[in-house]
Amino acid sequence: MFSATIGSNWAIPNVGTLRPCFDRVVIVSRTPVGILKTRLPLQILRAVSHSFHITTYTGQHPRLRSVITLVCAQDRRPLQILAAHKALLWDHRVVEVEIAFDVVADAASGTQGGLAALVGQIVKPRHQRRHVRAEHHPDQTPPPGCTRGPTFYLEDRKI
């Protein structure tokens, strides 16, 4: 397992402080869903995660039984709890990881322009969509675990 934080924070002039972390993590396991739901501390995992779900594996590999999907949202505790229950996960693999770079900045200080300029430098030369998609709803209060600033997506999830 790994911690939810990647390295250290990065201060970028005219932007703010980037806090990189593992955000959404998908783990597949040979342990059946029922065993995971009865032996993992689900109440604690759901309390410390932005979201936490255990579902039945429906892919091609006949020995895999369950899928754990969690969103850490700058909190490493869900991954630490799963690491403490590594034996219960038996033969497991991390198959998907989304990395988030949350920016700690005061929106009133004018750093949004610096952030937009920084993101504007990102190119995706071998992708169908060469640009980065942005979502920003300044009039709405973000849900727990989300930042108030804009969210930039390199790729859409294919779920």
NUKE-461677 format. One record per residue: x, z, y of N, C-alpha, C in turn. Coordinates in pm, 1 decimal. Layout:
X;Z;Y;X;Z;Y;X;Z;Y $
...
This chain:
83.9;0.0;-117.8;0.0;0.0;0.0;88.3;0.0;124.0 $
27.2;-18.9;234.8;98.6;-25.3;360.6;23.8;58.0;463.4 $
91.3;87.2;573.4;24.1;163.6;678.8;-55.6;68.8;766.1 $
-148.4;121.6;842.1;-233.6;37.9;925.4;-162.5;-11.5;1049.8 $
-50.1;47.6;1083.8;22.0;6.6;1202.8;141.1;-78.1;1163.6 $
161.0;-186.3;1237.6;274.3;-274.7;1214.3;376.7;-245.2;1321.7 $
491.6;-192.8;1284.8;597.7;-171.4;1381.7;555.3;-80.6;1496.0 $
600.1;-116.7;1615.4;570.1;-34.4;1731.5;491.7;-114.0;1834.7 $
448.7;-46.2;1938.6;376.1;-112.3;2046.6;472.4;-196.2;2128.7 $
421.5;-302.8;2188.9;502.9;-392.8;2270.4;446.1;-397.0;2410.8 $
526.0;-357.9;2510.3;483.4;-364.3;2649.3;517.5;-502.5;2704.4 $
418.6;-572.1;2756.7;438.0;-705.7;2811.5;396.7;-702.8;2958.2 $
489.3;-737.1;3049.0;456.4;-733.6;3191.8;336.3;-821.9;3224.7 $
251.2;-775.8;3314.1;130.3;-845.3;3360.1;24.9;-862.7;3250.8 $
43.8;-800.9;3136.6;-54.4;-809.1;3028.0;-99.3;-669.8;2988.3 $
-6.2;-584.7;2952.1;-36.8;-450.9;2905.0;46.2;-420.2;2782.5 $
1.1;-326.1;2703.9;71.6;-287.5;2581.8;-4.0;-341.4;2462.0 $
63.6;-422.5;2381.0;4.1;-474.5;2257.5;23.7;-371.6;2147.6 $
-83.8;-339.7;2077.2;-77.7;-248.0;1963.3;-111.9;-327.2;1837.5 $
-10.9;-376.4;1765.1;-40.3;-451.6;1642.4;-80.2;-357.3;1529.2 $
-177.4;-401.0;1447.6;-219.6;-320.8;1333.1;-287.4;-410.8;1230.1 $
-296.3;-360.1;1109.2;-377.2;-426.5;1008.1;-522.1;-393.6;1041.5 $
-606.5;-495.2;1046.7;-745.4;-473.9;1086.0;-834.6;-479.3;962.2 $
-871.3;-596.3;918.3;-956.9;-613.2;800.1;-867.6;-637.9;679.4 $
-891.6;-563.1;571.7;-811.9;-573.2;449.5;-906.9;-592.1;332.1 $
-874.1;-687.3;244.3;-954.1;-711.6;123.8;-863.9;-689.0;3.4 $
-909.4;-603.0;-87.3;-834.4;-567.6;-207.7;-921.0;-597.8;-328.7 $
-863.6;-664.6;-429.5;-935.7;-686.0;-555.6;-872.2;-596.5;-661.5 $
-955.9;-551.2;-755.6;-909.5;-455.6;-855.3;-974.9;-482.9;-990.1 $
-908.7;-436.6;-1095.4;-966.1;-444.1;-1230.0;-1059.1;-326.4;-1257.9 $
-1062.0;-228.7;-1170.3;-1149.3;-112.7;-1187.4;-1293.3;-150.8;-1153.8 $
-1388.5;-120.8;-1240.6;-1528.7;-153.3;-1213.1;-1581.9;-82.5;-1087.6 $
-1679.3;-144.8;-1024.3;-1739.9;-94.3;-901.8;-1793.1;46.9;-920.0 $
-1863.3;73.0;-1029.9;-1922.4;205.0;-1053.7;-1819.2;315.8;-1056.9 $
-1704.8;291.1;-1119.0;-1598.7;392.5;-1124.6;-1543.1;418.1;-984.7 $
-1519.5;311.5;-908.5;-1468.5;328.5;-772.5;-1567.4;406.5;-686.2 $
-1695.9;375.2;-700.2;-1796.6;442.3;-617.5;-1815.7;589.2;-654.0 $
-1783.8;626.1;-776.6;-1800.2;766.4;-815.7;-1672.3;847.7;-797.6 $
-1556.4;784.4;-801.0;-1430.9;859.9;-796.6;-1356.2;853.2;-663.4 $
-1383.3;753.6;-581.2;-1320.5;748.5;-449.2;-1397.5;838.5;-352.6 $
-1332.4;896.7;-254.2;-1402.7;979.0;-154.8;-1473.4;888.4;-51.8 $
-1585.5;829.1;-93.1;-1653.8;728.8;-11.2;-1698.7;782.9;123.5 $
-1747.2;904.4;126.7;-1795.0;960.3;252.5;-1681.2;968.6;354.4 $
-1564.7;1009.2;309.7;-1448.7;1018.0;399.1;-1401.9;877.7;437.2 $
-1393.8;787.0;339.7;-1349.8;650.3;368.3;-1440.5;582.3;470.1 $
-1569.7;602.5;457.5;-1663.0;541.6;553.5;-1652.8;608.4;690.5 $
-1620.2;736.5;692.8;-1608.5;807.4;820.8;-1483.6;764.5;898.3 $
-1374.3;735.3;828.5;-1249.8;701.5;897.4;-1229.1;551.4;913.0 $
-1314.1;470.0;851.9;-1303.7;324.6;862.4;-1405.5;273.3;963.2 $
-1373.6;161.6;1023.9;-1473.6;93.7;1106.4;-1585.4;43.7;1014.9 $
-1547.5;-8.9;897.2;-1643.2;-40.7;790.9;-1570.4;-35.3;657.3 $
-1644.6;-1.4;551.6;-1588.1;11.4;417.6;-1694.7;-26.9;316.1 $
-1661.7;-125.1;229.5;-1756.6;-172.1;129.0;-1685.6;-197.0;-3.5 $
-1755.0;-165.5;-111.7;-1708.5;-199.6;-246.3;-1815.5;-289.0;-307.4 $
-1774.3;-407.9;-351.9;-1868.2;-502.5;-412.0;-1812.7;-554.3;-543.7 $
-1897.2;-621.1;-618.6;-1857.6;-679.2;-746.3;-1780.4;-808.5;-722.6 $
-1671.3;-823.5;-793.0;-1590.2;-945.1;-784.4;-1665.9;-1060.1;-850.6 $
-1674.1;-1173.7;-784.1;-1747.6;-1288.7;-838.4;-1659.5;-1412.4;-850.5 $
-1529.0;-1394.3;-847.2;-1437.0;-1507.8;-853.3;-1409.4;-1555.2;-994.3 $
-1304.0;-1631.6;-1008.3;-1271.7;-1698.2;-1134.4;-1193.2;-1613.1;-1233.3 $
-1129.8;-1507.6;-1187.4;-1045.0;-1429.3;-1277.0;-1129.0;-1328.6;-1354.9 $
-1138.2;-1342.7;-1486.9;-1231.0;-1261.1;-1566.7;-1196.4;-1112.9;-1573.3 $
-1073.7;-1075.1;-1547.6;-1037.0;-933.7;-1558.0;-1060.8;-855.5;-1430.0 $
-1080.7;-925.2;-1319.0;-1105.7;-855.4;-1193.1;-1251.4;-812.7;-1187.0 $
-1276.3;-691.6;-1138.0;-1410.6;-633.9;-1140.1;-1467.0;-599.0;-1002.1 $
-1380.3;-564.1;-907.2;-1431.0;-512.8;-779.8;-1353.2;-567.8;-661.2 $
-1420.1;-563.0;-545.9;-1360.3;-604.2;-419.4;-1383.1;-491.7;-318.9 $
-1275.9;-443.9;-259.7;-1283.7;-343.5;-154.0;-1254.9;-416.2;-23.3 $
-1348.5;-406.4;70.6;-1330.5;-467.2;202.0;-1340.5;-356.2;305.3 $
-1235.0;-338.5;383.9;-1236.5;-234.3;484.8;-1179.3;-286.3;615.4 $
-1226.1;-227.7;722.8;-1173.8;-257.0;855.6;-1115.1;-127.2;908.7 $
-984.6;-129.4;933.0;-914.3;-7.3;975.2;-934.4;24.0;1122.8 $
-930.6;-76.7;1210.2;-949.6;-59.4;1355.2;-854.9;45.5;1412.6 $
-726.1;21.1;1403.6;-620.1;106.0;1459.4;-610.7;243.1;1393.3 $
-663.1;257.8;1275.1;-657.6;386.5;1206.1;-598.8;363.7;1067.3 $
-488.6;426.8;1039.3;-422.4;406.6;910.0;-478.4;494.5;798.2 $
-566.9;587.5;830.8;-618.8;680.4;729.4;-688.1;612.8;612.0 $
-768.5;506.8;630.6;-830.2;445.3;512.6;-727.0;394.4;411.8 $
-620.3;335.8;461.8;-516.0;285.8;372.2;-439.1;399.9;307.2 $
-419.2;508.7;379.9;-351.7;624.4;322.7;-435.3;687.6;212.1 $
-566.4;693.2;231.3;-655.2;748.9;128.3;-651.8;660.8;3.5 $
-659.1;529.3;22.4;-652.3;439.0;-92.9;-516.8;448.5;-162.2 $
-409.7;464.2;-86.0;-276.6;479.4;-145.7;-269.3;606.5;-230.3 $
-337.4;711.9;-186.9;-339.9;837.1;-263.8;-418.6;821.3;-393.9 $
-505.0;719.5;-400.5;-585.1;692.8;-520.4;-539.1;564.1;-590.3 $
-411.3;533.5;-577.6;-355.8;409.6;-632.4;-377.9;398.4;-783.9 $
-366.4;508.2;-855.7;-386.5;505.1;-1001.3;-529.5;464.6;-1036.2 $
-625.4;506.6;-955.5;-765.4;471.3;-978.8;-788.2;321.2;-956.6 $
-716.2;263.6;-861.7;-729.8;119.8;-834.9;-669.1;35.4;-946.5 $
-590.2;96.8;-1031.0;-532.3;36.1;-1149.2;-452.7;-86.0;-1110.0 $
-485.0;-200.7;-1163.9;-412.8;-323.9;-1133.2;-485.4;-390.6;-1016.0 $
-433.4;-375.7;-895.8;-501.8;-427.1;-777.2;-409.1;-517.4;-696.2 $
-467.6;-598.8;-611.1;-393.0;-689.1;-523.3;-459.4;-692.7;-386.0 $
-379.4;-693.8;-282.4;-429.9;-717.8;-147.7;-433.8;-869.5;-132.5 $
-553.8;-923.8;-112.7;-568.7;-1069.5;-109.7;-595.2;-1124.8;29.3 $
-630.0;-1039.7;123.4;-657.0;-1085.0;258.5;-624.2;-973.6;355.9 $
-559.3;-1009.3;465.8;-529.2;-913.3;570.8;-547.2;-983.2;704.6 $
-623.0;-921.4;792.1;-632.4;-968.5;930.2;-549.0;-874.9;1014.6 $
-471.5;-932.1;1103.1;-387.7;-853.0;1191.6;-448.1;-858.0;1330.9 $
-459.1;-743.2;1393.2;-512.7;-735.0;1529.2;-401.3;-692.0;1623.8 $
-404.1;-746.4;1743.7;-315.8;-705.4;1851.2;-405.2;-658.0;1965.0 $
-433.6;-530.9;1967.8;-517.7;-475.0;2073.0;-432.1;-455.2;2197.5 $
-489.2;-490.0;2312.6;-418.3;-475.8;2439.2;-473.0;-354.7;2512.5 $
-383.6;-265.1;2547.9;-420.5;-149.2;2627.5;-387.3;-185.1;2771.7 $
-490.9;-211.8;2849.8;-472.4;-250.7;2990.2;-597.1;-213.7;3067.8 $
-580.7;-194.7;3193.8;-692.4;-168.1;3282.7;-745.2;-301.9;3331.6 $
-868.8;-336.4;3297.6;-925.9;-465.8;3334.5;-929.1;-484.4;3485.9 $
-938.1;-377.0;3562.4;-944.9;-386.5;3707.7;-808.7;-416.9;3769.5 $
-700.9;-401.5;3692.8;-567.5;-422.0;3749.6;-525.4;-568.0;3752.8 $
-610.9;-657.8;3706.6;-577.5;-799.5;3711.9;-492.5;-848.0;3596.3 $
-478.6;-768.4;3491.1;-395.1;-809.4;3378.7;-464.2;-909.9;3288.6 $
-595.5;-931.3;3304.7;-666.2;-1027.7;3220.1;-610.2;-1167.8;3239.6 $
-568.5;-1200.8;3362.5;-508.0;-1331.4;3387.2;-377.1;-1347.1;3312.2 $
-298.6;-1239.1;3307.9;-173.1;-1242.0;3233.2;-197.6;-1257.0;3084.4 $
-300.3;-1190.1;3034.1;-335.3;-1200.7;2892.8;-380.9;-1342.4;2859.2 $
-464.8;-1400.9;2945.4;-511.5;-1537.9;2922.4;-394.0;-1636.0;2924.9 $
-298.9;-1615.2;3013.6;-181.0;-1702.0;3020.6;-96.6;-1688.3;2893.6 $
-82.0;-1563.6;2844.8;-5.4;-1540.9;2722.8;-72.0;-1608.7;2603.7 $
-202.3;-1588.7;2588.0;-274.6;-1649.3;2475.8;-275.2;-1801.8;2487.7 $
-274.7;-1852.0;2610.0;-270.7;-1996.3;2631.5;-144.7;-2062.4;2577.4 $
-41.5;-1983.3;2551.9;83.9;-2036.3;2497.3;78.2;-2055.3;2345.4 $
-24.7;-2001.3;2281.3;-36.1;-2009.9;2135.8;-87.6;-2148.3;2097.9 $
-16.2;-2214.3;2010.0;-60.4;-2344.3;1959.6;-64.1;-2338.4;1807.5 $
-148.8;-2419.0;1749.7;-164.0;-2425.5;1604.5;-150.2;-2572.3;1563.6 $
-28.8;-2623.6;1555.0;-9.6;-2768.1;1535.6;-63.3;-2824.4;1404.6 $
-72.1;-2746.6;1299.5;-116.4;-2801.3;1170.8;-255.0;-2752.3;1130.4 $
-337.1;-2720.7;1226.1;-472.4;-2675.0;1198.3;-573.1;-2773.9;1254.4 $
-691.4;-2775.0;1195.9;-796.6;-2865.1;1242.1;-834.0;-2833.9;1386.7 $
-850.8;-2707.9;1417.5;-879.7;-2668.0;1554.7;-748.1;-2619.6;1613.5 $
-694.8;-2690.4;1709.3;-563.0;-2659.2;1764.1;-564.8;-2548.7;1868.4 $
-681.6;-2504.6;1909.7;-689.8;-2403.7;2014.4;-730.9;-2268.1;1956.2 $
-715.9;-2167.4;2036.4;-755.6;-2031.9;2001.5;-893.8;-2008.3;2060.2 $
-984.5;-1953.9;1981.2;-1120.9;-1926.3;2026.4;-1124.7;-1786.0;2086.7 $
-1195.0;-1772.7;2198.7;-1205.6;-1643.4;2266.6;-1351.0;-1599.9;2272.9 $
-1371.4;-1468.8;2260.0;-1503.8;-1407.5;2276.1;-1488.9;-1290.9;2370.0 $
-1577.3;-1286.7;2468.6;-1571.8;-1175.9;2564.3;-1712.5;-1148.3;2615.3 $
-1755.1;-1025.4;2603.1;-1887.2;-982.7;2648.6;-1869.1;-858.7;2736.3 $
-1825.9;-878.0;2862.5;-1795.2;-762.3;2946.7;-1916.4;-676.5;2981.4 $
-2036.2;-731.6;2968.0;-2156.3;-655.8;3001.3;-2206.3;-568.4;2886.3 $
-2143.6;-580.3;2769.1;-2186.9;-502.9;2652.2;-2084.3;-395.9;2618.2 $
-2132.8;-283.4;2569.5;-2043.6;-178.3;2522.0;-1997.2;-216.6;2381.3 $
-1865.6;-220.8;2358.6;-1817.7;-262.0;2226.2;-1850.6;-157.2;2120.2 $
-1868.4;-200.4;1995.9;-1893.5;-104.1;1887.9;-1769.4;-18.9;1862.2 $
-1783.4;93.3;1792.5;-1667.8;178.6;1763.3;-1558.2;99.7;1692.5 $
-1434.1;122.0;1734.8;-1321.0;53.4;1675.0;-1285.7;-77.5;1742.6 $
-1366.1;-122.2;1837.3;-1339.8;-247.8;1907.8;-1298.5;-217.9;2051.5 $
-1220.8;-308.1;2108.6;-1175.6;-289.9;2245.6;-1270.7;-358.8;2342.3 $
-1265.6;-319.3;2466.6;-1353.7;-374.6;2568.9;-1310.1;-514.0;2612.0 $
-1184.6;-545.5;2601.6;-1131.8;-674.2;2647.4;-1173.5;-790.1;2559.1 $
-1128.1;-909.6;2593.2;-1164.0;-1026.7;2512.9;-1098.8;-1023.0;2375.0 $
-1161.1;-1090.2;2279.6;-1107.2;-1104.8;2145.2;-1073.3;-1251.3;2124.9 $
-951.5;-1277.1;2077.6;-904.8;-1413.0;2053.6;-889.5;-1432.2;1903.5 $
-940.7;-1543.1;1852.6;-936.6;-1570.9;1709.3;-851.9;-1694.7;1684.1 $
-754.3;-1680.9;1593.8;-675.6;-1796.8;1552.2;-757.4;-1884.1;1456.7 $
-829.7;-1821.1;1366.9;-910.0;-1892.0;1266.4;-1039.9;-1818.3;1245.5 $
-1143.1;-1891.0;1205.8;-1268.9;-1828.2;1165.6;-1257.0;-1783.8;1021.6 $
-1327.8;-1676.6;987.1;-1335.6;-1635.9;847.1;-1418.8;-1736.5;770.7 $
-1380.8;-1761.0;649.5;-1456.2;-1854.5;565.8;-1536.8;-1775.4;464.2 $
-1624.1;-1686.1;512.5;-1705.7;-1601.0;424.9;-1848.7;-1642.4;437.1 $
